[in-house]
Amino acid sequence: MEQELIKPTESSNFLAKESKKVTKAIIPIAGLGTRFLPITKIVPKEFLPLVDKPMIQYIVEEAERAGIEKVIFITKPGEKNILKYFKKSQKLEKNLKEQKKESLLPSLKKLNNLSKKISFSAVVQDKPLGDGHAVLQAKKFMGKESVAVLFVDDIFDSKIPCISQLLQVFKTCQKPVIGLKRVAEDKLYHYGIVGVEKISHRLYKIKKIIEKPSQEQAPFYPVRGFGSNGAGLAIVGRYILTPEVFEYLRKAKPVFRGEIILADIFSKMIDDGKVIYGYEIEGKWLECGDKARWLKSSLHLSLNHPEYGPELKNIF
Protein backbone atom coordinates (compact mmCIF):
# COMPACT_ATOMS: atom_id res chain seq x y z
CA MET A 1 0.00 0.00 0.00
CA GLU A 2 1.48 3.36 -1.00
CA GLN A 3 0.50 6.94 -0.35
CA GLU A 4 2.12 9.95 -2.00
CA LEU A 5 2.37 13.43 -0.55
CA ILE A 6 3.99 16.58 -1.93
CA LYS A 7 6.42 16.54 -4.85
CA PRO A 8 10.04 17.22 -3.93
CA THR A 9 11.92 20.34 -4.93
CA GLU A 10 15.46 20.16 -6.21
CA SER A 11 18.03 20.02 -3.40
CA SER A 12 21.76 19.45 -3.39
CA ASN A 13 23.73 16.72 -1.69
CA PHE A 14 27.27 17.98 -1.35
CA LEU A 15 28.43 14.68 0.14
CA ALA A 16 27.73 12.21 -2.67
CA LYS A 17 28.85 11.84 -6.25
CA GLU A 18 26.45 13.32 -8.74
CA SER A 19 26.27 10.05 -10.70
CA LYS A 20 25.43 7.95 -7.64
CA LYS A 21 23.72 10.47 -5.43
CA VAL A 22 21.75 9.06 -2.50
CA THR A 23 18.48 10.98 -2.51
CA LYS A 24 16.10 8.50 -0.82
CA ALA A 25 15.73 7.37 2.78
CA ILE A 26 13.75 4.59 4.41
CA ILE A 27 12.40 5.21 7.91
CA PRO A 28 10.82 2.10 9.48
CA ILE A 29 8.13 2.94 12.05
CA ALA A 30 6.03 -0.23 11.98
CA GLY A 31 7.04 -1.46 15.44
CA LEU A 32 4.44 -1.88 18.17
CA GLY A 33 6.30 0.20 20.76
CA THR A 34 5.61 -2.34 23.51
CA ARG A 35 8.40 -1.00 25.74
CA PHE A 36 6.44 2.24 26.05
CA LEU A 37 3.09 0.78 27.04
CA PRO A 38 0.51 1.91 28.03
CA ILE A 39 0.96 5.21 26.17
CA THR A 40 1.68 3.46 22.86
CA LYS A 41 -1.81 1.95 22.94
CA ILE A 42 -2.89 5.24 21.36
CA VAL A 43 0.28 7.25 20.64
CA PRO A 44 2.78 5.66 18.20
CA LYS A 45 6.31 5.62 19.59
CA GLU A 46 7.63 7.86 16.83
CA PHE A 47 5.34 10.65 18.04
CA LEU A 48 6.62 10.62 21.62
CA PRO A 49 8.12 14.06 22.31
CA LEU A 50 11.72 15.00 22.87
CA VAL A 51 11.52 18.51 24.32
CA ASP A 52 9.24 20.34 21.87
CA LYS A 53 8.88 18.01 18.90
CA PRO A 54 8.33 14.29 18.29
CA MET A 55 11.16 11.84 17.72
CA ILE A 56 10.21 11.35 14.08
CA GLN A 57 10.82 15.03 13.31
CA TYR A 58 14.43 14.78 14.50
CA ILE A 59 14.93 11.88 12.09
CA VAL A 60 13.39 13.66 9.10
CA GLU A 61 15.33 16.84 9.86
CA GLU A 62 18.55 14.82 9.85
CA ALA A 63 17.63 13.33 6.47
CA GLU A 64 16.83 16.76 5.04
CA ARG A 65 20.13 18.23 6.25
CA ALA A 66 21.91 15.36 4.48
CA GLY A 67 20.30 16.22 1.14
CA ILE A 68 17.63 13.51 1.12
CA GLU A 69 14.76 14.35 -1.24
CA LYS A 70 12.37 11.44 -0.73
CA VAL A 71 11.43 9.64 2.49
CA ILE A 72 9.61 6.30 2.53
CA PHE A 73 7.99 5.47 5.85
CA ILE A 74 7.40 1.79 6.62
CA THR A 75 4.27 1.85 8.75
CA LYS A 76 1.99 -0.51 10.63
CA PRO A 77 -1.51 -1.18 9.24
CA GLY A 78 -3.94 1.66 9.86
CA GLU A 79 -1.29 4.31 10.50
CA LYS A 80 -2.37 7.52 8.75
CA ASN A 81 -1.05 10.29 10.97
CA ILE A 82 2.56 10.16 9.80
CA LEU A 83 1.83 11.74 6.41
CA LYS A 84 -0.72 14.08 7.95
CA TYR A 85 1.87 15.36 10.42
CA PHE A 86 4.23 16.50 7.65
CA LYS A 87 1.49 17.99 5.49
CA LYS A 88 0.85 21.72 5.62
CA SER A 89 -2.35 22.61 7.52
CA GLN A 90 -3.72 25.84 6.14
CA LYS A 91 -6.81 25.58 8.35
CA LEU A 92 -4.72 25.39 11.53
CA GLU A 93 -2.56 28.33 10.49
CA LYS A 94 -5.66 30.37 9.66
CA ASN A 95 -7.17 29.59 13.08
CA LEU A 96 -3.99 30.64 14.86
CA LYS A 97 -3.96 33.96 13.03
CA GLU A 98 -7.64 34.57 13.80
CA GLN A 99 -6.97 33.85 17.48
CA LYS A 100 -3.99 36.25 17.52
CA LYS A 101 -1.57 33.38 18.21
CA GLU A 102 0.94 34.19 15.47
CA SER A 103 3.77 33.47 17.94
CA LEU A 104 3.03 29.77 17.43
CA LEU A 105 3.47 29.89 13.66
CA PRO A 106 7.30 29.61 13.46
CA SER A 107 7.28 26.00 14.67
CA LEU A 108 4.75 25.13 11.97
CA LYS A 109 6.77 27.01 9.38
CA LYS A 110 9.82 24.91 10.20
CA LEU A 111 7.75 21.75 9.70
CA ASN A 112 6.33 23.08 6.44
CA ASN A 113 9.82 23.75 5.14
CA LEU A 114 10.58 20.04 5.45
CA SER A 115 7.62 19.27 3.22
CA LYS A 116 8.89 21.72 0.61
CA LYS A 117 12.24 19.95 0.41
CA ILE A 118 11.19 16.31 0.83
CA SER A 119 8.45 14.16 -0.68
CA PHE A 120 6.89 11.59 1.63
CA SER A 121 5.46 8.14 0.90
CA ALA A 122 4.21 5.36 3.15
CA VAL A 123 4.29 1.60 2.66
CA VAL A 124 2.54 -0.77 5.06
CA GLN A 125 4.35 -3.68 6.70
CA ASP A 126 1.47 -6.02 7.48
CA LYS A 127 3.29 -7.81 10.31
CA PRO A 128 6.38 -6.82 12.34
CA LEU A 129 8.71 -9.47 10.88
CA GLY A 130 12.08 -7.87 11.61
CA ASP A 131 14.01 -4.78 10.56
CA GLY A 132 15.23 -6.46 7.36
CA HIS A 133 11.68 -7.32 6.36
CA ALA A 134 10.62 -3.73 7.04
CA VAL A 135 13.36 -2.30 4.82
CA LEU A 136 12.52 -4.81 2.07
CA GLN A 137 9.00 -3.34 1.79
CA ALA A 138 10.51 -0.25 0.16
CA LYS A 139 12.34 -2.17 -2.58
CA LYS A 140 10.01 -1.05 -5.34
CA PHE A 141 11.07 2.55 -4.72
CA MET A 142 14.77 1.80 -5.05
CA GLY A 143 15.42 0.49 -8.53
CA LYS A 144 19.21 0.34 -8.82
CA GLU A 145 19.75 3.15 -6.36
CA SER A 146 21.46 3.10 -2.99
CA VAL A 147 19.45 4.36 -0.04
CA ALA A 148 19.85 5.71 3.47
CA VAL A 149 18.06 3.95 6.35
CA LEU A 150 17.29 5.72 9.62
CA PHE A 151 15.67 4.13 12.66
CA VAL A 152 13.71 6.31 15.06
CA ASP A 153 15.15 4.71 18.22
CA ASP A 154 18.48 6.42 17.59
CA ILE A 155 18.87 10.20 17.52
CA PHE A 156 22.18 12.06 17.31
CA ASP A 157 23.23 15.41 18.69
CA SER A 158 26.00 16.23 16.22
CA LYS A 159 27.29 19.14 14.16
CA ILE A 160 27.35 17.03 11.00
CA PRO A 161 24.19 14.94 10.53
CA CYS A 162 24.83 11.30 11.29
CA ILE A 163 23.64 10.07 7.91
CA SER A 164 25.82 12.70 6.20
CA GLN A 165 28.86 11.18 7.88
CA LEU A 166 27.98 7.80 6.39
CA LEU A 167 27.34 9.37 2.99
CA GLN A 168 30.82 10.84 3.06
CA VAL A 169 32.23 7.31 3.39
CA PHE A 170 29.89 5.94 0.73
CA LYS A 171 30.99 8.66 -1.66
CA THR A 172 34.39 7.01 -2.00
CA CYS A 173 33.71 3.31 -1.30
CA GLN A 174 30.31 2.75 -3.00
CA LYS A 175 29.72 -0.14 -0.58
CA PRO A 176 27.23 -0.62 2.28
CA VAL A 177 28.11 1.52 5.30
CA ILE A 178 26.91 0.89 8.87
CA GLY A 179 26.89 3.49 11.63
CA LEU A 180 28.84 2.47 14.75
CA LYS A 181 29.34 3.80 18.29
CA ARG A 182 31.52 2.55 21.14
CA VAL A 183 29.83 1.02 24.17
CA ALA A 184 31.30 -0.08 27.48
CA GLU A 185 31.78 -3.76 28.22
CA ASP A 186 28.86 -4.03 30.62
CA LYS A 187 26.48 -2.73 27.91
CA LEU A 188 27.49 -5.07 25.11
CA TYR A 189 24.57 -7.46 25.51
CA HIS A 190 22.14 -4.70 24.47
CA TYR A 191 23.48 -4.35 20.92
CA GLY A 192 24.77 -5.90 17.75
CA ILE A 193 28.56 -5.78 18.11
CA VAL A 194 31.03 -5.88 15.21
CA GLY A 195 34.48 -7.33 14.81
CA VAL A 196 36.53 -5.04 12.59
CA GLU A 197 39.70 -4.32 10.70
CA LYS A 198 40.68 -0.67 11.10
CA ILE A 199 41.07 1.20 7.80
CA SER A 200 41.61 4.77 9.01
CA HIS A 201 40.39 7.15 11.70
CA ARG A 202 36.82 6.05 12.59
CA LEU A 203 36.59 3.87 9.46
CA TYR A 204 36.53 0.06 9.62
CA LYS A 205 36.01 -2.96 7.45
CA ILE A 206 33.48 -5.18 9.20
CA LYS A 207 34.67 -8.76 9.62
CA LYS A 208 31.98 -10.20 11.90
CA ILE A 209 28.69 -9.33 13.57
CA ILE A 210 27.45 -10.78 16.84
CA GLU A 211 23.93 -9.89 17.96
CA LYS A 212 23.62 -9.08 21.68
CA PRO A 213 26.70 -11.05 22.73
CA SER A 214 28.00 -11.93 26.15
CA GLN A 215 31.19 -10.16 27.19
CA GLU A 216 33.15 -13.31 26.36
CA GLN A 217 31.70 -13.47 22.84
CA ALA A 218 32.09 -9.84 21.85
CA PRO A 219 34.93 -8.87 19.52
CA PHE A 220 36.74 -5.89 21.06
CA TYR A 221 38.52 -2.99 19.51
CA PRO A 222 40.66 -1.50 22.36
CA VAL A 223 40.22 2.17 23.18
CA ARG A 224 41.33 4.33 26.05
CA GLY A 225 38.77 5.17 28.69
CA PHE A 226 36.78 1.94 28.56
CA GLY A 227 38.84 -0.25 30.87
CA SER A 228 41.70 -2.64 30.28
CA ASN A 229 39.83 -4.79 27.75
CA GLY A 230 38.54 -1.91 25.66
CA ALA A 231 34.97 -1.49 24.40
CA GLY A 232 32.75 -2.96 21.74
CA LEU A 233 31.70 -1.18 18.56
CA ALA A 234 27.92 -1.30 18.45
CA ILE A 235 25.66 -0.99 15.43
CA VAL A 236 23.39 2.03 15.59
CA GLY A 237 20.27 2.67 13.54
CA ARG A 238 21.91 4.32 10.52
CA TYR A 239 22.84 2.62 7.25
CA ILE A 240 23.64 3.25 3.62
CA LEU A 241 22.39 0.23 1.65
CA THR A 242 23.31 -0.67 -1.92
CA PRO A 243 20.98 -2.50 -4.36
CA GLU A 244 22.94 -5.68 -3.62
CA VAL A 245 21.69 -5.62 -0.03
CA PHE A 246 18.11 -5.68 -1.30
CA GLU A 247 18.89 -8.74 -3.41
CA TYR A 248 20.10 -10.52 -0.29
CA LEU A 249 17.00 -9.36 1.58
CA ARG A 250 14.75 -10.62 -1.22
CA LYS A 251 16.33 -14.09 -1.08
CA ALA A 252 16.55 -14.25 2.72
CA LYS A 253 14.77 -16.98 4.63
CA PRO A 254 13.09 -15.94 7.90
CA VAL A 255 14.93 -17.05 11.02
CA PHE A 256 13.99 -16.90 14.70
CA ARG A 257 10.29 -15.97 15.13
CA GLY A 258 9.90 -15.80 11.35
CA GLU A 259 11.85 -12.55 11.10
CA ILE A 260 14.35 -11.21 8.57
CA ILE A 261 17.11 -9.36 10.41
CA LEU A 262 19.51 -6.88 8.81
CA ALA A 263 22.44 -8.09 10.94
CA ASP A 264 21.95 -11.63 9.58
CA ILE A 265 21.92 -10.29 6.01
CA PHE A 266 25.18 -8.44 6.56
CA SER A 267 26.73 -11.56 8.10
CA LYS A 268 25.70 -13.58 5.04
CA MET A 269 27.21 -10.98 2.74
CA ILE A 270 30.48 -10.99 4.71
CA ASP A 271 30.58 -14.80 4.53
CA ASP A 272 30.19 -14.47 0.76
CA GLY A 273 33.21 -12.19 0.58
CA LYS A 274 31.30 -8.93 0.19
CA VAL A 275 32.84 -5.76 1.64
CA ILE A 276 30.87 -3.83 4.26
CA TYR A 277 32.24 -0.76 5.99
CA GLY A 278 31.50 0.67 9.40
CA TYR A 279 31.98 4.27 10.47
CA GLU A 280 32.23 5.39 14.08
CA ILE A 281 29.79 8.29 14.27
CA GLU A 282 30.93 11.65 15.65
CA GLY A 283 28.38 13.16 18.05
CA LYS A 284 26.34 12.19 21.06
CA TRP A 285 24.17 9.10 20.62
CA LEU A 286 20.73 9.63 22.17
CA GLU A 287 19.00 6.28 22.52
CA CYS A 288 15.22 6.14 22.69
CA GLY A 289 14.51 2.41 22.59
CA ASP A 290 12.95 2.17 26.04
CA LYS A 291 11.55 4.46 28.72
CA ALA A 292 14.76 4.92 30.71
CA ARG A 293 16.92 5.76 27.70
CA TRP A 294 14.22 7.99 26.21
CA LEU A 295 14.04 9.94 29.48
CA LYS A 296 17.84 10.35 29.56
CA SER A 297 17.79 11.62 25.98
CA SER A 298 14.92 13.99 26.80
CA LEU A 299 16.88 15.37 29.74
CA HIS A 300 20.01 15.91 27.63
CA LEU A 301 18.14 17.75 24.88
CA SER A 302 16.08 19.77 27.38
CA LEU A 303 19.11 21.00 29.31
CA ASN A 304 20.89 21.92 26.07
CA HIS A 305 17.89 23.57 24.43
CA PRO A 306 18.66 27.26 23.65
CA GLU A 307 15.26 28.45 24.92
CA TYR A 308 14.40 26.07 27.76
CA GLY A 309 17.85 24.94 28.87
CA PRO A 310 18.90 27.97 30.95
CA GLU A 311 15.69 27.91 33.00
CA LEU A 312 15.84 24.16 33.54
CA LYS A 313 19.47 24.31 34.67
CA ASN A 314 18.43 26.77 37.39
CA ILE A 315 16.05 24.16 38.76
CA PHE A 316 18.87 21.66 39.20
N, C-alpha and C positions, 0 to 999 in steps of 0.2 A: 504494500500500500504506500503510495507516495503523495505528498502534498507539496505544492510549489508556492513560494511567497517572495515577491519582490525580485526584480532582475538586478544583477550586480552591476556596479559601475566599474570602470577600468581602474585598477590600483596596481602599484608597483611592488615588486618583491626584490629588494636589493640584495638578498642573500642567495638567490638561486640562479642558475644559468637560464638564460632566456629560452633555450631550446628544450629544457627539461624543468620548467618552472613548476613548483608545487603550489597549486592554487586552491586545492580542495582539502577539507578536513572532515573527519568522522568524529562525532561526539556521542558515544554510547550512553544512554540514560534509561535503559530498559530494566534496570535492577529494581528489586522490590523495596529496598531500603529498610530491611528488617531490623538492622541494628539501631534504627532511630524510632522504632515503635514506642508509643502509640501515635506520635504526630504524623508519621508517614502513612497512616490509614487514609488521610485526606490531603496531606501536603507532600508532593513528590520530593525526594531528597534533594534534587538539584535546585529546588526553590527555597531551601533553608537559607536564612540570611547569614552573611558574614558582614558585620557592621551595618551598612546601609544599602546593600544590594545582595541578590541571591548568588549562590555559588556558581550557577551556570553563566551568569554575566561575566564573572572573572575569566572563565574559560573562553568565552566568545571574544572578549576584549583582547586576550592574549593572541588568539588566532588572527584577529584583525590587525594587530600591531605587527604580526609576522608576514603580512601581505596576503593572507588567505582571502579568497573571493567567494567561495561557496562552502557552506557548512551543511553536512548531512547528519541530522539527529537520528539515532537508533532508539526508538521509543517502545514502551509497553503498549499493549492494546488499550484503546480508549483514551490515550493521552492526546489532548488537543490544545492544552494551554501553552505548550512550548513555543509554537509558532505565533500564537496570539500575543505572547509576552513581547516578542521582538517586532511586532507589527505596530506601526504608528496608529495612535488613537486620537483622531481629530475631535471626537465627541468629548473625551476626557479633557483635552487641552482647552476646548471651548468652555467647558464647565468651570475649569480653574480660573480662566480669565473673567468669566461672569461673576464669580465669587470673590474677585480681587485677590486671588492666591497665585499671582504670577511668580512669586518667589519659589514656587515648587516646580516651575517649568524647566529650569536648567537640567535637572536630573532626567527628565523625559527627553530633552533635546539630545543628551549624550547617548541615550538608548536609541533614539531615532537615527543618529549618525551611524550607528552600527548597521542598521538596516539599509542605509544608503550605500554602504561599502561592501556588504555581504549579502548574497542570496541564501535563503534557508529552505531546506527540504526536510521531510521526515519520512522514515521508513519504519514499519512496525516489525519488531521481533516478537513473534507469537508466544514463545516460551523462553525464559531465561536459561539458555543452554550454553553459557560460558562466554567469556570476552571475545574469543576467536569467532564464535558463531555470530555474535553481535556485529563484529566488524565485517564479516562475510556478507551480511545483508545489504551492504552498500556497494557490492561489487559492480552492479550494473551502471553505477555512476562513474566508475573509474576508467574503463577502457584500458589503455596501455599506460595510464598515468600513475605516478607515485602520489602518495597521499599522506597527510599528517593525521595522527590519531591522538586525541586528548581525552583523558578520563576525568570526570568531575571530582573524584575523591582527592585529587592532587592539585593543589594550587601553589604558585610560586611567587614569592616577593623578590623580584630581581629587576635590575636595570635593563638587561636585554631579555626579552620574552623567552621563556624556556624553549618553546618550539622553534624560535629563531636560531637558538644555539645549535639545535639538531640540524636545522636546514643548512647552517654554515658548514657542517661536516658533510652532509649529503651533497652539497654543491661540488665537492671535489671527489668523493668516493663513489657516488651513485649506487650505493648499497643500502640495505636496511640499517637504520640507526635507532638505538634504544637509549632512552634517558636513564641515567644512573645517579644515585646519591649514596654516600657512605652512611652506614649505620653501625652502632656499637654492637659488640658481641652478644650482649644479653637481649638484643632486639632482633636478631637474625631470623628467628622462627616466624616472624610476622610477614616476611617478604620472600619474593623470588630473588635468589642471590646468584651472581655470576662469577665464574672463574675466567680470568682474562690474561691476555698478553698485552703489556703496555706498548703503545705506539708512539705517543708523545704526551705532552701535558694535557691531562684530562681525557685523552682519547685512548680507547682500548679496542682490541680485537677480542670478541667474546668466544671463549673456548668451550664453556659448559654453563648450563643453567640448572640450579637446584631449587625447587619450589618449597618454601618454608622449611628449611633444613634445621637439623639440630646443630649445635655449635661444633660438634665433631665432624659433621658432614660438610659444613660450609667452606668453600674455597676462599681463602683470605688474600687480600692485597694489603701488605703492611703500610701503615701510615702513622705518623706521630700523633699523639693525643688520644689514641683509642686503646691504650694498654699495650702490654708486651706482645700480644699476638696479632695486633692490628685490628682492622674492622672489615666487614663485608661490604661489597658494592651491591646495593639493592636496585632492582628495577622499579622505576616510577612510571606513572601513567602517561608517558609521552613517547611517541614513536613516529618515525618516518618509514612507511611501508612501500615497497616496490611491487609492481604487478606480479612478480614471481611469488611473493608471499601469498597473494590471493589464490594462485594456482595450488599452493600447498594447502591452504584453507579449504579450497573446493574439494580436494581429494581426501581430506582428513577424516578419519573415523572417530566418532565420539568415544571418549574414555570414561573415567569415573563419573558416575551420575549422568551419563549420556551427554557430557559437555565437550565442547571443542575449546581448548585453552591455547592462547597465544604462545605461552612459554613452551608448550609441547611442540608447537609448530616450529618455533625457532630452534629447539633442540634437534628436531628432525632435519632441518636445513643444515645445521652445523655437522650432523652425522653424515650428511650427503656431500660435505666439502664446500658448502656455500659460506661466503664471508658475511658476517654480521658485526657491525661496529657498535660500541657503547660509548657514550659521552657523559662525563661526570658534570652534571648541571651546576652552573654558578648561580647562587641565590639561595634564599631560605625556602626550604620545603615545608609547606603548610598542609599537613595531612587532615583529611576530613572524612575518613572512612568509618568512624564510630563517634559516639557522643563525646568521649573524653578528648580525643584528638581534635574534633571539631571545635570544642570549647577552647582548647589551647590556641588554635588558629584564630578564633574569633578574638581572643584576648590580645594576641600579638597585633592583629590588624587594627583593633580598636585603639590600643595604646599608641600606635604609630600613625593614626589617622590625623591629617593636618587640621581638621576642624574639631574633632571630638577628643583627640589624644591629650592635649594639654589639660583639659578639665578632668579627664579620667585619671591622669597621673596625680593630680592633686588629691584625689580620693584615697589613693594608696600611699 
